[in-house]
Amino acid sequence: MSALSPAKKKQASMEDFLGSPRSAGKAGGKPAGPPPPPPFEEVKGRWVVKDFVADRRTREVRPFRGQVTRHFKSDASYEVIYEDGDREDLDWADLWPLLQRAKAEGVSGPSQAATQPAKRRGRPAKQQQPEQQRQQAAQQPPRQQQQEQGRAAAAAVAAQAAGPSSPAGKGAKRKQEAGAGKGATAAAAAAAGAGKDVGAAEAKQKKPRAPREPSEPVLELPLPEKDQEYSYAKGKEPWRSLPQFCYPVHEELDSSAAAVARIRAAQKIFNKHLIQAEVDEDERVSQRIAELQAMGRKGAQEKRPSKRPDRVAESRTKAEGSNISGKHVVGYLPGWPVGSRAYCRAELGCINFHRPPVAGIDFVAAEKSGKGVPSFATSVMVSGWYQDDKDDAETIWYTGEGGNDLLHSRQQVADQELKRGNKALQGNITLGLPVRVTRKQKSSAYPYGACYIFDGLYDVIRWRLHKGKNGKNVFQFQLRRRPGQGELVSQRVEWGAISAPRKLVPNNRQGVVDLDISRGQEARPIPAIDDTWLTCGDNHEPQGCVPPCTALEDIVDEKALVGKTMRGVNQERIEELRAAGYKPSVQYVTAYEYKDKVADMARSFKAAELPAQFRASPHEYLKTLNHGKLPYTANGQLFSVRPVVYECCPYWQCPDGDACPYRLTQRPSKYRVEVFQTGRCGWGVRTLDTIPQFAFVMLYMGEVYKREEHEHLVSTVEEQDTEYTMDMWPRPDINWDGSDRTPEEAAVQTQPEFVCCGLRKRNVAAFVNHSCQPNLFVQPVLTSHHDERCCGIALFSMENIAPLTELTLDYGPAYLADWPGGCKCSAVNCVSKQPAAGEAAAAAAAGGEQAEAAGGGSIDKGSGEEEEEEEEEEGEEENGSDDE
Ligand SMILES: C[S@@+](CC[C@H](N)C(=O)[O-])C[C@H]1O[C@@H](n2cnc3c(N)ncnc32)[C@H](O)[C@@H]1O
């Protein structure tokens, strides 16, 4: 097993040899200039490159012990035949580093074979004489025949394992016979073929391949006994002693910054495509309805949007190479800790976590798992659809795949067979390999109706053939969660629903210091919670800063309220905080006040005017203002960050009125938040709801000043603190297409004219802390006037955010420089955790290696070709999946 990720290693070694990046060769298809004669070594009359070559099918780097047999001039590719009989055409770009290495080692001399012209790729290694072919056919069973025999052998063992009286045993036995029969037929056909015109047979065979190893494994390990528990001591699992096993097993989570960033980047791009795909689908449907109506048909009733924009998003993500590609990952997916969530199956496919779009079991087929290694599963989805599943959280009786009428009754309507995923899960028992378990939670409150939560690694410890509730035979696998993986997140999944459970409603919780810091001024109360003392006990030092906008004195004075509406308020705690020196709060600004203030400042601006030609269709005008695109989807999501968003103006008499989807930030946000003690950076803000990517979360509010006035203000106040100030101008760092501006382009924008200051008056947004891996971003918006000098400041979500996650922004380097203790965010890539420049270079090199070793695949924009190949293979695996 290689410690390095094969694909990466290949790339690294090529760069070493070529002295120029691989991409240079790729850009033009091949390295410039005519290929020099290959300096192969002559061995027994054949030319051999005695070096390493990457096998693009398995993506492994392995010693090249084969022969270069042919040179295809048309595309300068080379046919190589490995020692084990595998055949491959290598591009010149792939062969070039090998030649360089060979040359360096003093091997020289042109290959006669390699200079022979050939008409097209994919020919057999050597033109065999008919007689030779006949002999070979008689001696060596053809591939199909081998497969049949292999299947028959596996079925025989399965039959043995299942017991002769069991239906699976019978089925397997039948299969064995059939397989043997087919095998015999194939052998007979081969023998018969020997006597026929071989030339004709050759002509028929479109793409003859060099003989390969049988695709079914030669089973070296006994199949697991039915109903017997298998557990292996750590370090003694059978897979470790199988030299053929060629997958790295991630038994520890790689939570390095690079790994986390790689996953997040892929997820974000997928979600961006998802939003666009939904809009495209809606548009397509409206157009179709219009067409149908024009034809006199009731289009509206006939056409519904497809429910699979997620699949579109997945293919778009893959098409642009932004997904995580590579081999199956066994064990933890690097950068995806227990408790991680996705809101679409396709999202899990894009990060190489669980690939099949439908099937509940993701597995490595026997052909790919290494010679002699049975197929095995990497990930299973517990969706609650199989009526025979029994989920006790830490242990699960997981029903295998097949025989379920998943699309209609969801009943088990047929017996299951020992094949595909079912066989693979048996392989896990044999090999002692864990599977990733993901539970699906359904709720209309989730952005796309469901949430997939990774609950950790489970060992497959037992299998049985079970008569299910419907009287059908089902394979069942007992999964046991590995210890030490923390809390089982999906048990707390009630938090994932949009309405928080009772225990999260403030007056049922401990640690509440204020029920509503906005004093009823917001559409939803904003509680303040200090529950650090629950976990830290006496060691917790109360923070010396002002609690969030809270008039603590009000609470204490408003004794009439305590015990009534404020039943849950921890009175003792409030006294304690007061004793610890909390100061009275600042004033809270409401959206209403804020808008008034902005309107005051904007009095000199003209209210947004709707040109006469757009009176009937204000949204067409909005499109032009927003550079040809409406600002939000019908679901209230931004397409991507923009310099500024023009919203539909409240004075425009828009036909949609207050419900207009393009007046998003003019209404209260849909998501509930609370202020809480972070224990690291004072108070912070967290969400109680699932927030989808690019959703409006809150406005940043405060007093609006002209910049010079504000400078004067901060110079006069005691606390010279600029941390609550936001510039009210369009984002200087973003282009209209969402791409980043270069620093030079950004510098063109001079100084902001207006700022929003939360020093004396603020809303909850002022408690949003900084993070080096933020989940919110600032989106300037224009609503009642269209003067870009004084934009409103809206905060939008950068990604899907799970309930109880802290909401954070990137304050920018200027702020970070001033903090005495440095940044205390917990992000894996936090600037405070970054090593000094010299160390950074070394760490980067090591990080690269780590990422390779992680084997979690790579976001590789240049890997389309390899990915395609992988996809094809996946396609083969998934065909016929009827699961979930
Ligand atoms: C806008 S306030 C955020 C609310 C603040 N935590 C509080 O308790 O009032 C910004 C201040 O919070 C603190 N802060 C925010 N993020 C931080 C971080 N990542 N590391 C250290 N301090 C942080 C700094 O003191 C900063 O000046």
PDBQT file of the ligand as one rigid body, heavy atoms in Angstrom, charges set to zero:
ROOT
HETATM    1  C1  LIG A 901     -17.855  43.132  16.946  1.00  0.00    +0.000 C 
HETATM    2  S1  LIG A 901     -17.245  42.564  18.441  1.00  0.00    +0.000 S 
HETATM    3  C2  LIG A 901     -17.860  40.941  18.556  1.00  0.00    +0.000 C 
HETATM    4  C3  LIG A 901     -18.562  40.733  19.880  1.00  0.00    +0.000 C 
HETATM    5  C4  LIG A 901     -17.661  40.567  21.037  1.00  0.00    +0.000 C 
HETATM    6  N1  LIG A 901     -17.152  39.207  21.073  1.00  0.00    +0.000 N 
HETATM    7  C5  LIG A 901     -18.357  40.922  22.350  1.00  0.00    +0.000 C 
HETATM    8  O1  LIG A 901     -18.311  40.125  23.278  1.00  0.00    +0.000 OA
HETATM    9  O2  LIG A 901     -18.932  41.982  22.406  1.00  0.00    +0.000 OA
HETATM   10  C6  LIG A 901     -15.568  42.368  17.978  1.00  0.00    +0.000 C 
HETATM   11  C7  LIG A 901     -14.649  42.097  19.138  1.00  0.00    +0.000 C 
HETATM   12  O3  LIG A 901     -14.813  40.756  19.569  1.00  0.00    +0.000 OA
HETATM   13  C8  LIG A 901     -13.562  40.160  19.826  1.00  0.00    +0.000 C 
HETATM   14  N2  LIG A 901     -13.353  39.123  18.832  1.00  0.00    +0.000 N 
HETATM   15  C9  LIG A 901     -14.168  38.832  17.809  1.00  0.00    +0.000 A 
HETATM   16  N3  LIG A 901     -13.682  37.786  17.092  1.00  0.00    +0.000 NA
HETATM   17  C10 LIG A 901     -12.537  37.431  17.688  1.00  0.00    +0.000 A 
HETATM   18  C11 LIG A 901     -11.555  36.450  17.402  1.00  0.00    +0.000 A 
HETATM   19  N4  LIG A 901     -11.659  35.622  16.382  1.00  0.00    +0.000 N 
HETATM   20  N5  LIG A 901     -10.487  36.373  18.220  1.00  0.00    +0.000 NA
HETATM   21  C12 LIG A 901     -10.355  37.212  19.252  1.00  0.00    +0.000 A 
HETATM   22  N6  LIG A 901     -11.241  38.154  19.569  1.00  0.00    +0.000 NA
HETATM   23  C13 LIG A 901     -12.317  38.284  18.798  1.00  0.00    +0.000 A 
HETATM   24  C14 LIG A 901     -12.520  41.246  19.686  1.00  0.00    +0.000 C 
HETATM   25  O4  LIG A 901     -12.348  41.825  20.921  1.00  0.00    +0.000 OA
HETATM   26  C15 LIG A 901     -13.202  42.204  18.765  1.00  0.00    +0.000 C 
HETATM   27  O5  LIG A 901     -12.723  43.518  18.944  1.00  0.00    +0.000 OA
ENDROOT
TORSDOF 0
